[in-house]
Amino acid sequence: RVVWAPHFGRFLRVVVIERLDRKGQVKAHVVLCSTDTTMPAQEIRALYSARFQLEFVFRDAKQFAELTTCQLRSTTGLENHWNAACFALSLGRAEYLLERSARTGRPAGVVPFSYEDVKRR
C-alpha cells in the first residue's frame, strides 16, 4: 500500500512480508518501505535483498582489502585507493568462485561465498 508517513513528511510504498507456520498463522513479519510509490512490491523486496549483499561487500572490503586504512587527502587519491581495494576484493572473489564452481560443478552464482575463505587460501 501507499501510506502517508508524517515523520518523513511524504508518501511511502509499504510492503509487509509475512512468514506463516504450517497452520497458516503469522509466525513473523518484515515491513519494507520505499519512497518510490510506483515501485512494485517484488522490486522493493529484491532491492532489500541486494542491500544486504552490498553490506557484505563493504564489510569484506574494510576487513580484508584495507578500504579504511588510506591516509590520502586528495579526492583522486582516495578514489583510486577505494577502487583498488574493491578491485582486489572482486579479483579474489572471482578466482574463488570460478575455482569452486569448477570443482563442484555448480554455477558460480549459486556457490556461497565468504572472503574469509580466500584469506585462508
C-alpha positions as CSV (number, residue, x, y, z in Angstrom):
1,R,0.0,0.0,0.0
2,V,0.9,3.6,-0.3
3,V,0.6,5.4,3.1
4,W,1.4,8.8,4.4
5,A,4.4,8.9,6.8
6,P,4.1,12.0,8.9
7,H,7.6,11.5,10.4
8,F,9.1,11.8,6.9
9,G,6.5,14.2,5.6
10,R,5.9,12.1,2.4
11,F,4.1,9.1,1.0
12,L,5.8,5.7,1.2
13,R,5.1,2.4,-0.5
14,V,4.9,-0.1,2.3
15,V,5.3,-3.9,1.7
16,V,4.7,-6.4,4.5
17,I,6.1,-9.9,4.1
18,E,4.6,-12.5,6.4
19,R,6.1,-15.8,7.3
20,L,3.4,-18.4,8.0
21,D,3.7,-21.6,10.0
22,R,2.2,-24.9,8.9
23,K,-1.2,-23.9,10.3
24,G,-1.3,-20.7,8.3
25,Q,-0.8,-18.5,11.3
26,V,1.6,-15.5,11.0
27,K,4.9,-16.5,12.6
28,A,6.9,-13.4,11.8
29,H,6.7,-10.4,9.5
30,V,9.0,-7.8,7.9
31,V,8.0,-4.3,6.9
32,L,9.8,-2.8,3.9
33,C,9.4,0.8,2.7
34,S,10.2,2.8,-0.4
35,T,9.9,6.5,-1.3
36,D,9.1,5.5,-4.9
37,T,5.3,4.9,-4.6
38,T,5.1,3.4,-8.1
39,M,7.6,0.6,-7.5
40,P,6.1,-2.9,-7.5
41,A,6.3,-4.9,-4.3
42,Q,8.6,-7.6,-5.9
43,E,11.1,-5.0,-6.8
44,I,11.2,-3.5,-3.3
45,R,11.8,-7.0,-1.9
46,A,14.6,-7.6,-4.4
47,L,16.3,-4.3,-3.7
48,Y,16.3,-5.0,0.1
49,S,17.8,-8.4,-0.6
50,A,20.6,-6.8,-2.7
51,R,21.2,-4.3,0.0
52,F,22.4,-7.0,2.4
53,Q,24.7,-8.4,-0.2
54,L,26.2,-4.9,-0.7
55,E,26.8,-4.6,3.1
56,F,28.8,-7.9,3.0
57,V,30.9,-6.4,0.2
58,F,31.7,-3.3,2.2
59,R,32.4,-5.4,5.3
60,D,34.8,-7.6,3.4
61,A,36.5,-4.6,1.8
62,K,37.0,-3.0,5.3
63,Q,38.3,-6.2,6.9
64,F,40.3,-7.8,4.2
65,A,41.1,-5.2,1.5
66,E,42.2,-2.3,3.7
67,L,39.4,0.0,2.5
68,T,39.6,2.3,5.5
69,T,43.4,2.5,6.0
70,C,44.2,5.1,3.4
71,Q,45.8,8.3,4.6
72,L,45.5,10.3,1.4
73,R,43.7,13.7,1.3
74,S,43.2,14.3,-2.3
75,T,39.9,13.2,-3.9
76,T,41.7,11.5,-6.8
77,G,43.9,9.6,-4.4
78,L,41.1,8.5,-2.2
79,E,39.0,7.3,-5.2
80,N,42.0,5.4,-6.6
81,H,42.5,3.7,-3.2
82,W,38.8,2.7,-2.9
83,N,38.8,1.4,-6.5
84,A,41.9,-0.6,-5.9
85,A,40.5,-2.1,-2.6
86,C,37.2,-3.1,-4.3
87,F,39.1,-4.4,-7.4
88,A,41.3,-6.6,-5.2
89,L,38.2,-7.9,-3.4
90,S,36.5,-8.6,-6.8
91,L,39.5,-10.5,-8.1
92,G,39.7,-12.7,-5.0
93,R,36.0,-13.4,-5.2
94,A,36.1,-14.2,-8.9
95,E,39.1,-16.5,-8.5
96,Y,37.5,-18.3,-5.6
97,L,34.1,-18.7,-7.3
98,L,35.5,-19.9,-10.6
99,E,37.7,-22.5,-8.9
100,R,34.9,-23.7,-6.6
101,S,32.3,-23.8,-9.3
102,A,34.7,-25.9,-11.5
103,R,35.3,-28.2,-8.6
104,T,31.6,-28.6,-7.5
105,G,30.0,-28.3,-11.0
106,R,27.6,-25.7,-9.7
107,P,27.2,-22.3,-11.3
108,A,29.3,-19.6,-9.7
109,G,26.3,-17.5,-8.6
110,V,25.0,-20.4,-6.5
111,V,28.1,-21.1,-4.6
112,P,28.1,-19.4,-1.1
113,F,31.0,-17.0,-0.6
114,S,32.9,-15.5,2.2
115,Y,36.2,-13.6,1.8
116,E,37.5,-15.4,4.8
117,D,37.8,-18.5,2.6
118,V,40.0,-16.5,0.1
119,K,42.1,-15.2,3.0
120,R,42.6,-18.8,4.4
121,R,43.8,-20.0,0.9
